[in-house]
Amino acid sequence: LNTLHWHLTEDQGWRIDVPALPDLAKLGGWRTEADGTQHGGVYSASDIQKVVSYAAARHIEVIPEIDMPGHTNAALASYPELNCDNKAPELYTGTKVGFSTLCTRKEITYKFIDDVVREISEMTPGPYIHIGGDESHVTAIEDYIPFINRVQDIVHSYDKKVIGWDEIAHADLKKSTVIQFWAREENAKKGIAQDAK
């Protein structure tokens, strides 16, 4: 009850300003309707600080979620080089899931993740970063596993612990990693078998 799991990114929008990657806010945070009106927006570093301070005063821990490698259409539209074909998809306003993925074999993907995790870590003082990991239907398992392994290392390099949806149990989990059950009991058991929390 004293935890705010703050889901900040999705296919439909990127909702946090990362100064090292300004197009996430400029492009991925907005959509333009047929009549030209824009909808969307992002939380600034100042906004994040206000929320974190408000939460801390009430003994609430803030856990930011940056979902990956799927649920990333807004990021892929903002930075085409994160796509395997280097082409930006259209911004998305639907509800279908599982169609987007970061290109897990490109080194620039991990530079991107490092920049995001570094800046989010500076904004949120809690011990955790949620890396998502769910519904990555178009990410081949042979790409998904090394991706999650490497992202865990990036998060740990900033003295944070990883939380992820139960699908991340397919990877080699660190003992400090937390599996968040939502879909498959066998994934949760697989995480426990690795001594994850």
Backbone as CSV, one residue per row, in Angstrom:
resi,resn,N_x,N_y,N_z,CA_x,CA_y,CA_z,C_x,C_y,C_z
1,LEU,0.814,-1.211,0.000,0.000,0.000,0.000,0.852,1.268,0.000
2,ASN,2.101,1.169,0.430,2.941,2.371,0.474,3.943,2.399,-0.687
3,THR,3.533,1.875,-1.821,4.389,1.870,-2.999,3.629,2.432,-4.195
4,LEU,4.264,3.336,-4.933,3.714,3.838,-6.191,4.509,3.221,-7.336
5,HIS,3.894,2.278,-8.034,4.468,1.690,-9.248,4.047,2.627,-10.380
6,TRP,5.012,3.406,-10.876,4.718,4.506,-11.793,5.113,4.103,-13.204
7,HIS,4.134,3.682,-13.984,4.348,3.211,-15.359,4.487,4.438,-16.263
8,LEU,5.708,4.724,-16.725,6.004,5.983,-17.407,6.142,5.880,-18.918
9,THR,6.195,4.669,-19.459,6.376,4.522,-20.904,5.452,3.439,-21.441
10,GLU,5.093,3.594,-22.708,4.160,2.651,-23.329,4.224,2.859,-24.831
11,ASP,3.584,1.967,-25.578,3.500,2.143,-27.025,2.865,3.490,-27.379
12,GLN,1.853,3.885,-26.625,1.066,5.073,-26.959,1.708,6.382,-26.518
13,GLY,2.745,6.335,-25.697,3.357,7.590,-25.274,4.505,7.379,-24.316
14,TRP,5.498,8.249,-24.421,6.633,8.295,-23.506,6.372,9.461,-22.574
15,ARG,6.278,9.212,-21.277,5.739,10.214,-20.359,6.753,10.838,-19.395
16,ILE,8.044,10.694,-19.675,9.038,11.308,-18.800,10.123,11.951,-19.640
17,ASP,10.483,13.181,-19.274,11.525,13.912,-19.994,12.888,13.360,-19.603
18,VAL,13.635,12.912,-20.591,15.001,12.431,-20.395,15.894,13.407,-21.168
19,PRO,16.518,14.383,-20.495,17.256,15.426,-21.206,18.303,14.915,-22.194
20,ALA,18.913,13.766,-21.915,19.907,13.220,-22.848,19.269,12.750,-24.152
21,LEU,17.943,12.552,-24.140,17.209,12.038,-25.302,15.961,12.896,-25.517
22,PRO,16.139,14.134,-25.974,15.030,15.092,-26.011,13.869,14.714,-26.918
23,ASP,14.109,13.901,-27.946,13.012,13.548,-28.856,11.981,12.639,-28.197
24,LEU,12.345,11.981,-27.094,11.354,11.179,-26.375,10.199,12.062,-25.915
25,ALA,10.535,13.253,-25.397,9.506,14.185,-24.946,8.886,14.944,-26.114
26,LYS,9.733,15.371,-27.045,9.267,16.200,-28.155,8.370,15.431,-29.116
27,LEU,8.709,14.163,-29.392,7.949,13.364,-30.350,7.114,12.280,-29.664
28,GLY,7.770,11.441,-28.863,7.103,10.287,-28.282,6.055,10.614,-27.245
29,GLY,6.083,11.819,-26.719,5.124,12.203,-25.694,3.836,12.799,-26.224
30,TRP,3.714,12.916,-27.557,2.571,13.612,-28.137,1.974,12.833,-29.303
31,ARG,0.729,13.088,-29.568,0.101,12.586,-30.784,-0.722,13.727,-31.388
32,THR,-0.810,13.738,-32.701,-1.555,14.776,-33.408,-2.808,14.166,-34.011
33,GLU,-3.939,14.741,-33.690,-5.213,14.267,-34.233,-5.376,14.748,-35.674
34,ALA,-6.374,14.215,-36.370,-6.622,14.562,-37.770,-6.880,16.062,-37.948
35,ASP,-7.457,16.689,-36.909,-7.736,18.122,-37.013,-6.547,18.998,-36.618
36,GLY,-5.401,18.363,-36.315,-4.192,19.115,-35.999,-3.970,19.366,-34.520
37,THR,-4.950,19.052,-33.673,-4.754,19.264,-32.240,-3.804,18.203,-31.686
38,GLN,-3.011,18.629,-30.705,-2.056,17.720,-30.080,-2.530,17.313,-28.693
39,HIS,-2.258,16.048,-28.359,-2.587,15.504,-27.048,-1.351,14.804,-26.502
40,GLY,-1.220,14.837,-25.191,-0.105,14.135,-24.569,0.583,14.991,-23.543
41,GLY,1.886,14.787,-23.429,2.692,15.522,-22.470,3.612,14.593,-21.711
42,VAL,4.569,15.185,-21.028,5.538,14.405,-20.257,5.746,15.061,-18.903
43,TYR,6.203,14.239,-17.954,6.614,14.770,-16.664,8.034,15.302,-16.799
44,SER,8.256,16.510,-16.323,9.605,17.083,-16.298,10.339,16.566,-15.060
45,ALA,11.644,16.834,-14.996,12.413,16.471,-13.805,11.821,17.147,-12.574
46,SER,11.347,18.375,-12.729,10.719,19.099,-11.619,9.418,18.408,-11.183
47,ASP,8.635,17.965,-12.150,7.404,17.235,-11.826,7.716,15.959,-11.046
48,ILE,8.729,15.228,-11.525,9.124,13.982,-10.864,9.540,14.270,-9.425
49,GLN,10.335,15.332,-9.237,10.798,15.682,-7.898,9.630,16.000,-6.970
50,LYS,8.620,16.690,-7.486,7.445,17.009,-6.672,6.721,15.732,-6.231
51,VAL,6.561,14.799,-7.160,5.891,13.548,-6.827,6.706,12.755,-5.810
52,VAL,8.023,12.655,-6.045,8.894,11.904,-5.138,8.869,12.526,-3.742
53,SER,8.922,13.851,-3.660,8.889,14.532,-2.354,7.551,14.332,-1.653
54,TYR,6.463,14.463,-2.415,5.123,14.247,-1.862,5.007,12.818,-1.317
55,ALA,5.505,11.860,-2.096,5.445,10.460,-1.677,6.297,10.218,-0.434
56,ALA,7.514,10.747,-0.433,8.427,10.532,0.696,7.833,11.067,1.998
57,ALA,7.163,12.199,1.929,6.555,12.789,3.121,5.444,11.902,3.678
58,ARG,4.969,10.976,2.848,3.894,10.071,3.261,4.368,8.624,3.329
59,HIS,5.685,8.446,3.363,6.312,7.122,3.482,5.934,6.198,2.320
60,ILE,5.846,6.789,1.125,5.519,6.030,-0.083,6.770,5.933,-0.951
61,GLU,7.092,4.708,-1.351,8.238,4.477,-2.221,7.798,4.548,-3.678
62,VAL,8.539,5.302,-4.491,8.232,5.439,-5.912,9.105,4.476,-6.710
63,ILE,8.462,3.620,-7.508,9.179,2.687,-8.380,8.806,3.024,-9.820
64,PRO,9.731,3.648,-10.577,9.422,3.986,-11.965,9.526,2.757,-12.855
65,GLU,8.610,2.644,-13.811,8.692,1.565,-14.798,8.985,2.132,-16.175
66,ILE,10.050,1.632,-16.789,10.394,1.891,-18.180,10.261,0.546,-18.886
67,ASP,9.162,0.342,-19.589,8.852,-0.971,-20.163,9.715,-1.240,-21.398
68,MET,10.304,-2.437,-21.458,11.161,-2.824,-22.580,11.365,-4.330,-22.590
69,PRO,11.717,-4.967,-23.671,11.969,-4.403,-25.000,10.706,-4.150,-25.803
70,GLY,9.556,-4.666,-25.346,8.291,-4.385,-26.004,7.622,-3.170,-25.400
71,HIS,6.422,-2.872,-25.862,5.685,-1.669,-25.419,6.515,-0.414,-25.638
72,THR,7.243,-0.362,-26.742,8.228,0.699,-26.961,7.979,1.525,-28.222
73,ASN,6.780,1.468,-28.786,6.540,2.165,-30.044,6.848,3.656,-29.963
74,ALA,6.504,4.309,-28.854,6.770,5.752,-28.733,8.270,6.043,-28.791
75,ALA,9.078,5.195,-28.160,10.537,5.364,-28.227,11.048,5.089,-29.634
76,LEU,10.518,4.051,-30.278,10.953,3.686,-31.624,10.593,4.773,-32.630
77,ALA,9.459,5.437,-32.421,9.065,6.541,-33.302,9.948,7.765,-33.082
78,SER,10.458,7.921,-31.865,11.297,9.073,-31.525,12.734,8.917,-32.000
79,TYR,13.250,7.689,-31.932,14.638,7.405,-32.304,14.665,6.200,-33.253
80,PRO,14.575,6.449,-34.573,14.497,5.360,-35.557,15.648,4.366,-35.474
81,GLU,16.819,4.810,-35.005,17.966,3.906,-34.920,17.771,2.784,-33.911
82,LEU,16.745,2.876,-33.077,16.430,1.800,-32.133,15.671,0.656,-32.802
83,ASN,15.230,0.874,-34.038,14.564,-0.150,-34.843,15.608,-0.914,-35.638
84,CYS,15.369,-2.178,-35.867,16.328,-2.971,-36.647,16.434,-2.475,-38.083
85,ASP,15.360,-1.859,-38.608,15.409,-1.340,-39.985,15.705,0.153,-40.058
86,ASN,15.968,0.785,-38.913,16.271,2.220,-38.825,15.133,3.115,-39.320
87,LYS,13.913,2.599,-39.363,12.768,3.378,-39.814,11.835,3.636,-38.643
88,ALA,11.393,4.883,-38.518,10.484,5.244,-37.427,9.065,4.798,-37.745
89,PRO,8.429,4.046,-36.839,7.015,3.715,-37.041,6.156,4.945,-36.751
90,GLU,4.920,4.883,-37.196,3.960,5.938,-36.857,3.687,5.899,-35.351
91,LEU,3.387,7.050,-34.768,2.937,7.074,-33.385,1.631,6.284,-33.306
92,TYR,1.376,5.687,-32.157,0.304,4.698,-32.041,-0.712,5.122,-31.003
93,THR,-1.989,4.960,-31.330,-3.042,5.324,-30.377,-3.994,4.171,-30.091
94,GLY,-3.724,2.983,-30.615,-4.609,1.851,-30.411,-4.354,1.128,-29.106
95,THR,-4.929,-0.064,-28.985,-4.795,-0.837,-27.748,-4.172,-2.214,-27.962
96,LYS,-3.833,-2.559,-29.197,-3.161,-3.827,-29.465,-1.803,-3.823,-28.768
97,VAL,-1.333,-5.005,-28.320,-0.029,-5.097,-27.650,0.849,-6.140,-28.332
98,GLY,2.130,-6.086,-28.034,3.040,-7.139,-28.448,3.660,-6.973,-29.818
99,PHE,3.456,-5.831,-30.465,3.939,-5.640,-31.835,5.253,-4.878,-31.930
100,SER,5.696,-4.264,-30.849,6.898,-3.429,-30.906,8.043,-4.085,-30.136
101,THR,9.260,-3.778,-30.568,10.444,-4.231,-29.832,11.633,-3.349,-30.163
102,LEU,12.436,-3.085,-29.148,13.741,-2.489,-29.388,14.578,-3.495,-30.164
103,CYS,15.501,-3.015,-30.975,16.402,-3.915,-31.697,17.487,-4.356,-30.711
104,THR,17.332,-5.547,-30.173,18.160,-5.996,-29.054,19.588,-6.339,-29.438
105,ARG,19.883,-6.410,-30.733,21.245,-6.753,-31.162,22.088,-5.538,-31.519
106,LYS,21.501,-4.342,-31.399,22.234,-3.123,-31.741,22.820,-2.493,-30.475
107,GLU,24.062,-2.100,-30.560,24.729,-1.501,-29.403,24.078,-0.183,-28.998
108,ILE,23.537,0.547,-29.974,22.908,1.831,-29.656,21.700,1.656,-28.739
109,THR,21.064,0.497,-28.796,19.936,0.211,-27.902,20.392,0.262,-26.443
110,TYR,21.545,-0.286,-26.159,22.033,-0.333,-24.775,22.569,1.021,-24.325
111,LYS,23.066,1.825,-25.264,23.447,3.210,-24.936,22.184,3.985,-24.567
112,PHE,21.123,3.797,-25.342,19.837,4.424,-25.059,19.335,4.034,-23.667
113,ILE,19.341,2.741,-23.375,18.854,2.260,-22.080,19.715,2.806,-20.950
114,ASP,21.028,2.842,-21.147,21.921,3.380,-20.122,21.589,4.848,-19.840
115,ASP,21.370,5.628,-20.886,21.013,7.044,-20.695,19.705,7.173,-19.921
116,VAL,18.709,6.379,-20.300,17.408,6.448,-19.631,17.530,6.026,-18.169
117,VAL,18.169,4.900,-17.918,18.282,4.396,-16.540,19.095,5.358,-15.680
118,ARG,20.171,5.906,-16.223,20.980,6.866,-15.459,20.141,8.060,-15.014
119,GLU,19.395,8.641,-15.946,18.634,9.847,-15.609,17.437,9.536,-14.714
120,ILE,16.768,8.414,-14.941,15.658,8.022,-14.061,16.179,7.736,-12.655
121,SER,17.358,7.120,-12.571,17.960,6.818,-11.260,18.246,8.088,-10.483
122,GLU,18.665,9.123,-11.192,18.945,10.399,-10.526,17.665,11.065,-10.028
123,MET,16.564,10.835,-10.729,15.299,11.484,-10.361,14.549,10.757,-9.256
124,THR,14.763,9.449,-9.139,13.997,8.656,-8.173,14.967,7.956,-7.212
125,PRO,14.946,8.318,-5.950,15.947,7.815,-5.014,15.705,6.399,-4.492
126,GLY,14.573,5.802,-4.793,14.281,4.461,-4.281,15.237,3.414,-4.833
127,PRO,15.197,2.205,-4.275,16.167,1.173,-4.654,15.843,0.431,-5.945
128,TYR,14.649,0.642,-6.530,14.216,-0.183,-7.661,13.983,0.609,-8.938
129,ILE,14.212,-0.086,-10.054,13.737,0.355,-11.372,13.024,-0.839,-11.990
130,HIS,11.815,-0.601,-12.446,11.025,-1.648,-13.097,11.334,-1.605,-14.591
131,ILE,11.745,-2.746,-15.145,12.138,-2.788,-16.555,11.050,-3.384,-17.452
132,GLY,9.873,-3.629,-16.913,8.798,-4.182,-17.736,9.111,-5.613,-18.140
133,GLY,9.274,-5.829,-19.456,9.602,-7.147,-19.971,8.410,-7.969,-20.392
134,ASP,7.200,-7.425,-20.258,6.006,-8.213,-20.589,5.618,-8.056,-22.058
135,GLU,4.883,-9.027,-22.532,4.229,-8.991,-23.837,5.172,-8.604,-24.984
136,SER,6.388,-9.105,-24.926,7.358,-8.853,-26.002,7.218,-9.937,-27.059
137,HIS,6.044,-10.013,-27.660,5.699,-11.123,-28.537,6.555,-11.197,-29.800
138,VAL,7.044,-10.061,-30.286,7.838,-10.081,-31.519,9.344,-10.114,-31.256
139,THR,9.722,-10.220,-29.997,11.139,-10.366,-29.648,11.433,-11.859,-29.513
140,ALA,12.280,-12.365,-30.386,12.629,-13.793,-30.316,13.262,-14.094,-28.963
141,ILE,12.951,-15.267,-28.400,13.463,-15.623,-27.070,14.983,-15.605,-27.034
142,GLU,15.632,-15.961,-28.152,17.104,-15.945,-28.180,17.660,-14.520,-28.165
143,ASP,16.821,-13.528,-28.442,17.212,-12.119,-28.302,16.749,-11.559,-26.961
144,TYR,15.603,-12.030,-26.499,15.008,-11.533,-25.254,15.893,-11.851,-24.047
145,ILE,16.365,-13.072,-23.954,17.139,-13.494,-22.775,18.415,-12.680,-22.599
146,PRO,19.291,-12.565,-23.614,20.489,-11.738,-23.407,20.164,-10.267,-23.188
147,PHE,19.045,-9.801,-23.760,18.633,-8.417,-23.531,18.337,-8.190,-22.053
148,ILE,17.506,-9.042,-21.459,17.159,-8.883,-20.042,18.407,-9.027,-19.176
149,ASN,19.282,-9.960,-19.504,20.529,-10.116,-18.742,21.336,-8.824,-18.756
150,ARG,21.461,-8.239,-19.933,22.282,-7.024,-20.054,21.619,-5.827,-19.379
151,VAL,20.299,-5.717,-19.496,19.593,-4.602,-18.855,19.711,-4.697,-17.333
152,GLN,19.678,-5.906,-16.786,19.903,-6.057,-15.342,21.254,-5.463,-14.951
153,ASP,22.279,-5.727,-15.756,23.611,-5.190,-15.460,23.620,-3.664,-15.514
154,ILE,22.909,-3.093,-16.486,22.839,-1.624,-16.588,22.176,-1.049,-15.346
155,VAL,21.045,-1.617,-14.948,20.335,-1.117,-13.764,21.230,-1.239,-12.527
156,HIS,21.911,-2.357,-12.372,22.799,-2.555,-11.217,23.968,-1.581,-11.224
157,SER,24.405,-1.166,-12.397,25.533,-0.226,-12.465,25.177,1.124,-11.844
158,TYR,23.891,1.400,-11.675,23.438,2.631,-11.017,22.915,2.359,-9.614
159,ASP,23.375,1.257,-9.028,23.023,0.886,-7.651,21.522,0.749,-7.441
160,LYS,20.855,0.234,-8.447,19.423,-0.040,-8.354,19.192,-1.541,-8.507
161,LYS,18.056,-1.983,-8.014,17.630,-3.371,-8.190,16.540,-3.411,-9.254
162,VAL,16.436,-4.554,-9.922,15.480,-4.738,-11.010,14.186,-5.351,-10.499
163,ILE,13.077,-4.808,-10.992,11.785,-5.478,-10.921,11.342,-5.657,-12.374
164,GLY,10.703,-6.781,-12.669,10.178,-7.002,-14.008,8.970,-7.908,-13.955
165,TRP,8.158,-7.829,-14.987,7.007,-8.720,-15.091,7.486,-10.154,-15.231
166,ASP,6.620,-11.102,-14.945,7.076,-12.490,-14.759,7.795,-13.094,-15.961
167,GLU,7.607,-12.550,-17.164,8.313,-13.078,-18.331,9.833,-13.000,-18.206
168,ILE,10.342,-12.071,-17.407,11.803,-11.938,-17.307,12.448,-13.153,-16.656
169,ALA,11.645,-14.044,-16.081,12.180,-15.261,-15.460,12.826,-16.187,-16.477
170,HIS,12.614,-15.942,-17.768,13.298,-16.726,-18.800,14.792,-16.413,-18.842
171,ALA,15.172,-15.247,-18.342,16.576,-14.816,-18.356,17.305,-15.368,-17.124
172,ASP,18.587,-15.030,-17.011,19.402,-15.420,-15.854,19.296,-14.312,-14.817
173,LEU,18.467,-14.530,-13.826,18.145,-13.462,-12.890,19.167,-13.334,-11.771
174,LYS,19.390,-12.084,-11.368,20.212,-11.820,-10.195,19.355,-12.095,-8.956
175,LYS,20.007,-12.454,-7.866,19.265,-12.790,-6.647,18.466,-11.594,-6.111
176,SER,18.892,-10.382,-6.435,18.171,-9.196,-5.966,17.008,-8.807,-6.876
177,THR,16.892,-9.472,-8.023,15.816,-9.150,-8.965,14.475,-9.627,-8.407
178,VAL,13.445,-8.835,-8.656,12.093,-9.145,-8.199,11.225,-9.461,-9.408
179,ILE,10.545,-10.605,-9.342,9.587,-11.000,-10.370,8.220,-10.493,-9.941
180,GLN,7.553,-9.730,-10.804,6.191,-9.290,-10.493,5.228,-10.177,-11.275
181,PHE,4.513,-10.996,-10.546,3.587,-11.941,-11.172,2.388,-11.208,-11.749
182,TRP,2.059,-11.563,-12.991,0.824,-11.030,-13.567,0.145,-12.018,-14.515
183,ALA,0.905,-12.925,-15.129,0.309,-13.717,-16.197,0.484,-15.226,-16.051
184,ARG,1.710,-15.692,-15.825,1.959,-17.131,-15.893,2.628,-17.645,-14.633
185,GLU,1.922,-18.543,-13.992,2.432,-19.128,-12.753,3.781,-19.810,-12.965
186,GLU,3.955,-20.461,-14.127,5.220,-21.156,-14.371,6.397,-20.192,-14.450
187,ASN,6.148,-18.955,-14.917,7.222,-17.956,-14.924,7.608,-17.564,-13.496
188,ALA,6.617,-17.367,-12.654,6.892,-17.019,-11.257,7.703,-18.117,-10.587
189,LYS,7.332,-19.369,-10.829,8.069,-20.494,-10.248,9.493,-20.563,-10.798
190,LYS,9.647,-20.230,-12.077,10.977,-20.227,-12.696,11.861,-19.167,-12.043
191,GLY,11.271,-18.023,-11.724,12.026,-16.976,-11.025,12.417,-17.390,-9.622
192,ILE,11.490,-18.014,-8.899,11.777,-18.495,-7.537,12.878,-19.545,-7.559
193,ALA,12.858,-20.394,-8.588,13.881,-21.429,-8.706,15.287,-20.832,-8.898
194,GLN,15.341,-19.589,-9.346,16.622,-18.888,-9.504,16.957,-18.049,-8.269
195,ASP,16.185,-18.192,-7.224,16.354,-17.429,-5.979,16.037,-15.946,-6.137
196,ALA,15.306,-15.602,-7.185,14.825,-14.219,-7.291,13.716,-14.019,-6.278
197,LYS,13.419,-12.781,-5.996,12.359,-12.470,-5.035,11.015,-12.447,-5.758
